[in-house]
Amino acid sequence: MEFQHELIIPNEGLPFKVFLFEGENGNYVREKHWHTSIEIFAVMEGSLDFFVNKEEYPLKAGEQIIINSNELHSIHAVEKNKTVVLQIPLKQFENYFTAQRYIRFRGQEELVDKKLASLLRKLYHVYSERKIGYEFRTISIFYEIMYILVKDYRVTETREKDIRHSRRLDALSKITTYMREHYREELKLSDVAATFGYSDAYLSRMFQKYAKINYKTYLQDIRMAYAYRDLLNTDHTISQIALDNGFCSSRGFSGEFQKRYGLLPSEMRKQINEKGQKNAID
């Protein structure tokens, strides 16, 4: 639920990270975020809705999507799904950059898409089963995926506008990481701007232009994401959750929560508890 720059940490001993999508049980929303790594989602069962730079991309079983470095995106998983996710750090493509640390990929014809999706499924199965020699087979499949990406998906012509946009998001990533580390504090726009050597007006424009959101809403999204997590995973009171996550009062937190989710935090917690009791009985 966090709205932020995401840090990608590869699987131990490997130059990438592969896993099953965390929203596999459905009724899940991953709010707007970005990362410098390349990310590929391959849906094996069910469906997902992606939103990339304000465009919607619904995916069903057998389809996949490539998320480029510094591409703002969110994910809605309404129903149950089984989706393999491959995250590749940008440095793995350094020999194929078309400009300063810049590379971009696009989708191709259905035949190539099916081949890529098949390789992603195979990569996950080999890595998760971990049979004898799986390390060699895992790396072999990974490099076959890398080969297809640079051969069939890489965009060789880049626009200066896109490069500038990517550089701005690199800078913004440092700021949002700082905000995530200090979101419990008052964190005024002027204080953050001063910390990074910007004017208030410049930082405000930077958020609006490159993150497509204003500073205050972005900060509230971070606070709400952590508060939502606490609501689900702790027995803290609503007031304590509000104060622990940077909200001035429980009333302000409850009002903001209701605007976003359509019900009060207390009502959400009641639903969660009732669902947990039902699952225990079943």
DRENDO-1510 file (C-alpha; in Angstrom, 1 decimal, always signed):
<recs>
REC; n; res; u; v; w
REC; 1; MET; +0.0; +0.0; +0.0 .
REC; 2; GLU; +3.0; +2.3; +0.2 .
REC; 3; PHE; +3.4; +5.2; -2.3 .
REC; 4; GLN; +7.1; +5.7; -2.6 .
REC; 5; HIS; +10.3; +4.9; -4.5 .
REC; 6; GLU; +10.9; +1.2; -4.1 .
REC; 7; LEU; +14.3; -0.3; -3.3 .
REC; 8; ILE; +14.8; -3.6; -5.1 .
REC; 9; ILE; +17.1; -6.1; -3.3 .
REC; 10; PRO; +18.0; -9.2; -5.5 .
REC; 11; ASN; +17.7; -12.8; -4.2 .
REC; 12; GLU; +20.8; -14.0; -2.4 .
REC; 13; GLY; +23.5; -15.0; -4.8 .
REC; 14; LEU; +21.6; -13.9; -7.9 .
REC; 15; PRO; +21.7; -10.7; -10.0 .
REC; 16; PHE; +17.9; -10.4; -9.9 .
REC; 17; LYS; +14.8; -11.0; -7.7 .
REC; 18; VAL; +12.0; -13.4; -8.7 .
REC; 19; PHE; +8.9; -14.1; -6.6 .
REC; 20; LEU; +5.2; -14.5; -6.6 .
REC; 21; PHE; +3.2; -11.3; -6.5 .
REC; 22; GLU; +2.3; -10.3; -2.9 .
REC; 23; GLY; -1.4; -9.6; -3.9 .
REC; 24; GLU; -2.1; -13.1; -5.0 .
REC; 25; ASN; -5.2; -13.4; -2.7 .
REC; 26; GLY; -7.0; -10.5; -4.4 .
REC; 27; ASN; -8.6; -7.5; -2.8 .
REC; 28; TYR; -5.2; -5.8; -2.9 .
REC; 29; VAL; -4.0; -2.4; -4.1 .
REC; 30; ARG; -0.3; -1.4; -4.6 .
REC; 31; GLU; -0.4; +2.4; -4.7 .
REC; 32; LYS; +1.7; +4.5; -7.1 .
REC; 33; HIS; +5.4; +3.9; -6.8 .
REC; 34; TRP; +8.5; +3.7; -9.0 .
REC; 35; HIS; +12.0; +2.1; -8.9 .
REC; 36; THR; +15.1; +2.2; -11.0 .
REC; 37; SER; +15.0; -1.5; -11.7 .
REC; 38; ILE; +13.2; -3.1; -14.7 .
REC; 39; GLU; +10.2; -5.1; -13.5 .
REC; 40; ILE; +8.2; -7.8; -15.4 .
REC; 41; PHE; +4.9; -9.2; -14.3 .
REC; 42; ALA; +3.7; -12.5; -15.9 .
REC; 43; VAL; +0.1; -13.5; -14.9 .
REC; 44; MET; -0.3; -17.3; -14.8 .
REC; 45; GLU; -3.8; -17.4; -13.2 .
REC; 46; GLY; -6.5; -14.8; -12.6 .
REC; 47; SER; -6.0; -11.2; -13.6 .
REC; 48; LEU; -4.4; -7.9; -12.6 .
REC; 49; ASP; -5.0; -4.2; -13.5 .
REC; 50; PHE; -2.0; -2.1; -14.1 .
REC; 51; PHE; -1.9; +1.7; -14.2 .
REC; 52; VAL; +1.2; +3.1; -15.8 .
REC; 53; ASN; +1.5; +6.9; -16.3 .
REC; 54; LYS; -2.3; +7.3; -16.1 .
REC; 55; GLU; -2.9; +4.5; -18.7 .
REC; 56; GLU; -4.7; +1.3; -17.7 .
REC; 57; TYR; -3.4; -2.1; -18.8 .
REC; 58; PRO; -5.6; -5.0; -17.7 .
REC; 59; LEU; -3.8; -8.4; -17.8 .
REC; 60; LYS; -5.2; -11.9; -17.8 .
REC; 61; ALA; -3.5; -15.3; -17.6 .
REC; 62; GLY; -0.8; -15.8; -20.2 .
REC; 63; GLU; +0.0; -12.0; -20.5 .
REC; 64; GLN; +2.7; -9.9; -19.0 .
REC; 65; ILE; +3.8; -6.3; -18.7 .
REC; 66; ILE; +7.3; -4.6; -18.6 .
REC; 67; ILE; +7.6; -1.7; -16.2 .
REC; 68; ASN; +10.5; +0.5; -17.1 .
REC; 69; SER; +13.0; +2.3; -14.8 .
REC; 70; ASN; +11.4; +5.3; -13.1 .
REC; 71; GLU; +8.0; +4.6; -14.6 .
REC; 72; LEU; +5.2; +5.6; -12.2 .
REC; 73; HIS; +2.8; +2.7; -11.7 .
REC; 74; SER; +0.2; +1.1; -9.5 .
REC; 75; ILE; -1.5; -2.3; -9.3 .
REC; 76; HIS; -5.0; -3.4; -8.5 .
REC; 77; ALA; -5.6; -7.1; -7.8 .
REC; 78; VAL; -9.4; -7.5; -7.5 .
REC; 79; GLU; -9.5; -11.2; -7.7 .
REC; 80; LYS; -7.1; -14.1; -6.7 .
REC; 81; ASN; -4.2; -14.5; -9.1 .
REC; 82; LYS; -0.9; -16.3; -9.5 .
REC; 83; THR; +1.7; -13.9; -11.0 .
REC; 84; VAL; +5.4; -14.2; -11.3 .
REC; 85; VAL; +7.4; -11.0; -10.8 .
REC; 86; LEU; +11.0; -10.5; -12.1 .
REC; 87; GLN; +12.9; -7.5; -10.9 .
REC; 88; ILE; +16.2; -6.7; -12.7 .
REC; 89; PRO; +18.6; -4.0; -11.3 .
REC; 90; LEU; +19.3; -1.4; -13.9 .
REC; 91; LYS; +23.1; -2.0; -13.8 .
REC; 92; GLN; +22.6; -5.4; -15.5 .
REC; 93; PHE; +21.9; -3.5; -18.7 .
REC; 94; GLU; +24.8; -1.1; -18.5 .
REC; 95; ASN; +26.3; -2.3; -21.8 .
REC; 96; TYR; +23.1; -1.4; -23.6 .
REC; 97; PHE; +22.3; +2.0; -22.2 .
REC; 98; THR; +21.2; +4.4; -25.0 .
REC; 99; ALA; +22.1; +7.4; -22.9 .
REC; 100; GLN; +23.3; +8.2; -19.4 .
REC; 101; ARG; +22.0; +5.2; -17.4 .
REC; 102; TYR; +18.9; +5.1; -19.6 .
REC; 103; ILE; +17.3; +2.2; -21.2 .
REC; 104; ARG; +13.7; +1.6; -22.2 .
REC; 105; PHE; +11.7; -1.5; -23.3 .
REC; 106; ARG; +8.4; -1.9; -25.1 .
REC; 107; GLY; +6.0; -4.8; -25.8 .
REC; 108; GLN; +6.2; -6.7; -29.1 .
REC; 109; GLU; +4.1; -9.2; -31.1 .
REC; 110; GLU; +2.1; -11.9; -29.3 .
REC; 111; LEU; +4.5; -14.7; -30.3 .
REC; 112; VAL; +7.5; -13.0; -28.5 .
REC; 113; ASP; +5.3; -12.1; -25.6 .
REC; 114; LYS; +4.3; -15.8; -25.1 .
REC; 115; LYS; +7.9; -16.9; -25.2 .
REC; 116; LEU; +8.9; -14.3; -22.6 .
REC; 117; ALA; +6.0; -15.3; -20.3 .
REC; 118; SER; +7.0; -19.0; -20.7 .
REC; 119; LEU; +10.5; -18.2; -19.7 .
REC; 120; LEU; +9.4; -16.2; -16.6 .
REC; 121; ARG; +7.3; -19.1; -15.4 .
REC; 122; LYS; +10.1; -21.5; -16.0 .
REC; 123; LEU; +12.6; -19.3; -14.1 .
REC; 124; TYR; +10.3; -19.1; -11.1 .
REC; 125; HIS; +9.7; -22.9; -11.0 .
REC; 126; VAL; +13.3; -23.8; -11.3 .
REC; 127; TYR; +14.4; -21.3; -8.6 .
REC; 128; SER; +11.6; -22.2; -6.2 .
REC; 129; GLU; +12.0; -26.0; -6.6 .
REC; 130; ARG; +15.8; -25.8; -6.1 .
REC; 131; LYS; +16.7; -29.2; -7.4 .
REC; 132; ILE; +20.3; -30.3; -8.0 .
REC; 133; GLY; +22.1; -27.8; -10.3 .
REC; 134; TYR; +19.2; -25.3; -10.1 .
REC; 135; GLU; +21.7; -22.4; -9.7 .
REC; 136; PHE; +23.1; -23.1; -13.2 .
REC; 137; ARG; +19.7; -23.5; -14.8 .
REC; 138; THR; +18.3; -20.4; -13.1 .
REC; 139; ILE; +21.2; -18.3; -14.4 .
REC; 140; SER; +20.8; -19.9; -17.9 .
REC; 141; ILE; +17.1; -19.0; -18.1 .
REC; 142; PHE; +17.7; -15.5; -16.7 .
REC; 143; TYR; +20.3; -14.7; -19.4 .
REC; 144; GLU; +17.9; -16.0; -22.1 .
REC; 145; ILE; +15.3; -13.5; -20.8 .
REC; 146; MET; +18.0; -10.8; -20.8 .
REC; 147; TYR; +18.9; -11.7; -24.4 .
REC; 148; ILE; +15.2; -11.4; -25.5 .
REC; 149; LEU; +14.8; -8.1; -23.7 .
REC; 150; VAL; +17.7; -6.4; -25.4 .
REC; 151; LYS; +17.1; -8.0; -28.8 .
REC; 152; ASP; +13.3; -7.7; -29.2 .
REC; 153; TYR; +12.1; -5.2; -26.6 .
REC; 154; ARG; +14.8; -2.5; -26.3 .
REC; 155; VAL; +13.9; +1.0; -27.7 .
REC; 156; THR; +17.0; +2.2; -29.5 .
REC; 157; GLU; +15.8; +5.8; -30.1 .
REC; 158; THR; +15.4; +8.0; -27.0 .
REC; 159; ARG; +14.0; +11.4; -26.5 .
REC; 160; GLU; +15.9; +14.0; -24.5 .
REC; 161; LYS; +12.6; +14.7; -22.7 .
REC; 162; ASP; +12.3; +11.1; -21.5 .
REC; 163; ILE; +16.0; +11.2; -20.3 .
REC; 164; ARG; +15.4; +14.4; -18.3 .
REC; 165; HIS; +12.3; +12.9; -16.8 .
REC; 166; SER; +14.2; +9.8; -15.6 .
REC; 167; ARG; +16.9; +11.9; -14.1 .
REC; 168; ARG; +14.4; +14.0; -12.2 .
REC; 169; LEU; +12.8; +10.8; -10.8 .
REC; 170; ASP; +16.3; +9.6; -9.7 .
REC; 171; ALA; +16.6; +12.9; -7.7 .
REC; 172; LEU; +13.0; +12.6; -6.4 .
REC; 173; SER; +13.7; +9.0; -5.2 .
REC; 174; LYS; +16.3; +10.3; -2.7 .
REC; 175; ILE; +13.7; +12.8; -1.4 .
REC; 176; THR; +10.9; +10.3; -1.0 .
REC; 177; THR; +13.3; +7.9; +0.7 .
REC; 178; TYR; +14.0; +10.6; +3.2 .
REC; 179; MET; +10.3; +11.3; +3.6 .
REC; 180; ARG; +9.6; +7.6; +4.3 .
REC; 181; GLU; +12.3; +7.6; +7.0 .
REC; 182; HIS; +10.9; +10.8; +8.7 .
REC; 183; TYR; +7.1; +10.6; +7.9 .
REC; 184; ARG; +6.2; +10.4; +11.6 .
REC; 185; GLU; +7.6; +13.9; +12.0 .
REC; 186; GLU; +5.9; +17.2; +11.0 .
REC; 187; LEU; +8.0; +17.2; +7.8 .
REC; 188; LYS; +7.1; +20.6; +6.3 .
REC; 189; LEU; +7.7; +21.2; +2.6 .
REC; 190; SER; +10.1; +24.0; +3.4 .
REC; 191; ASP; +12.2; +21.8; +5.7 .
REC; 192; VAL; +12.5; +19.0; +3.1 .
REC; 193; ALA; +13.3; +21.5; +0.4 .
REC; 194; ALA; +16.0; +23.1; +2.5 .
REC; 195; THR; +17.5; +19.7; +3.4 .
REC; 196; PHE; +18.1; +19.0; -0.3 .
REC; 197; GLY; +19.0; +22.5; -1.4 .
REC; 198; TYR; +15.8; +23.4; -3.3 .
REC; 199; SER; +13.4; +26.2; -2.9 .
REC; 200; ASP; +9.8; +25.4; -1.7 .
REC; 201; ALA; +8.4; +26.3; -5.1 .
REC; 202; TYR; +10.9; +24.2; -7.0 .
REC; 203; LEU; +10.3; +21.1; -4.9 .
REC; 204; SER; +6.5; +21.6; -5.1 .
REC; 205; ARG; +6.7; +21.7; -8.9 .
REC; 206; MET; +9.0; +18.7; -9.0 .
REC; 207; PHE; +6.4; +16.6; -7.2 .
REC; 208; GLN; +3.6; +17.8; -9.4 .
REC; 209; LYS; +5.4; +17.4; -12.7 .
REC; 210; TYR; +7.3; +14.1; -12.1 .
REC; 211; ALA; +5.3; +12.2; -9.4 .
REC; 212; LYS; +2.0; +13.6; -10.8 .
REC; 213; ILE; +0.9; +14.4; -7.2 .
REC; 214; ASN; +1.4; +17.3; -4.8 .
REC; 215; TYR; +3.8; +17.1; -1.8 .
REC; 216; LYS; +1.1; +17.1; +0.9 .
REC; 217; THR; -0.9; +14.3; -0.7 .
REC; 218; TYR; +2.2; +12.3; -1.3 .
REC; 219; LEU; +3.1; +12.6; +2.4 .
REC; 220; GLN; -0.4; +11.6; +3.4 .
REC; 221; ASP; -0.2; +8.6; +1.2 .
REC; 222; ILE; +2.9; +7.4; +2.9 .
REC; 223; ARG; +1.4; +7.9; +6.4 .
REC; 224; MET; -1.8; +6.2; +5.4 .
REC; 225; ALA; +0.0; +3.2; +4.0 .
REC; 226; TYR; +1.9; +2.6; +7.2 .
REC; 227; ALA; -1.3; +3.3; +9.3 .
REC; 228; TYR; -3.2; +0.8; +7.2 .
REC; 229; ARG; -0.5; -1.8; +7.8 .
REC; 230; ASP; -0.7; -1.2; +11.5 .
REC; 231; LEU; -4.4; -1.5; +11.5 .
REC; 232; LEU; -4.2; -4.9; +9.9 .
REC; 233; ASN; -1.2; -6.2; +11.8 .
REC; 234; THR; -1.4; -4.8; +15.4 .
REC; 235; ASP; -3.9; -4.4; +18.1 .
REC; 236; HIS; -3.0; -0.8; +18.8 .
REC; 237; THR; -5.8; +1.7; +19.3 .
REC; 238; ILE; -7.0; +3.9; +16.4 .
REC; 239; SER; -5.6; +6.9; +18.3 .
REC; 240; GLN; -2.2; +5.3; +18.8 .
REC; 241; ILE; -2.0; +4.3; +15.2 .
REC; 242; ALA; -2.8; +7.9; +14.1 .
REC; 243; LEU; -0.2; +9.4; +16.3 .
REC; 244; ASP; +2.4; +6.7; +15.5 .
REC; 245; ASN; +2.1; +7.5; +11.8 .
REC; 246; GLY; +2.3; +11.3; +11.8 .
REC; 247; PHE; -1.4; +12.2; +11.9 .
REC; 248; CYS; -2.3; +15.1; +14.2 .
REC; 249; SER; -5.4; +13.4; +15.7 .
REC; 250; SER; -7.4; +10.3; +15.4 .
REC; 251; ARG; -10.3; +12.3; +14.0 .
REC; 252; GLY; -8.1; +13.6; +11.2 .
REC; 253; PHE; -6.8; +10.1; +10.5 .
REC; 254; SER; -10.4; +8.6; +10.5 .
REC; 255; GLY; -11.7; +11.2; +8.2 .
REC; 256; GLU; -8.8; +10.7; +5.7 .
REC; 257; PHE; -9.2; +6.9; +6.0 .
REC; 258; GLN; -12.9; +7.1; +5.2 .
REC; 259; LYS; -12.3; +9.2; +2.2 .
REC; 260; ARG; -9.9; +6.7; +0.8 .
REC; 261; TYR; -11.5; +3.4; +1.7 .
REC; 262; GLY; -15.2; +4.2; +2.2 .
REC; 263; LEU; -15.4; +3.2; +5.8 .
REC; 264; LEU; -13.9; +4.2; +9.2 .
REC; 265; PRO; -10.7; +2.5; +10.6 .
REC; 266; SER; -12.8; +0.9; +13.3 .
REC; 267; GLU; -15.2; -0.5; +10.7 .
REC; 268; MET; -12.3; -1.9; +8.7 .
REC; 269; ARG; -10.8; -3.5; +11.7 .
REC; 270; LYS; -14.2; -5.1; +12.6 .
REC; 271; GLN; -14.4; -6.6; +9.1 .
REC; 272; ILE; -10.9; -7.9; +9.3 .
REC; 273; ASN; -11.6; -9.6; +12.7 .
REC; 274; GLU; -14.8; -11.1; +11.4 .
REC; 275; LYS; -13.1; -12.4; +8.3 .
REC; 276; GLY; -10.3; -13.9; +10.4 .
REC; 277; GLN; -12.8; -15.6; +12.7 .
REC; 278; LYS; -14.7; -17.1; +9.7 .
REC; 279; ASN; -11.4; -18.4; +8.2 .
REC; 280; ALA; -10.5; -20.0; +11.5 .
REC; 281; ILE; -13.9; -21.8; +11.7 .
REC; 282; ASP; -13.7; -22.9; +8.0 .
</recs>
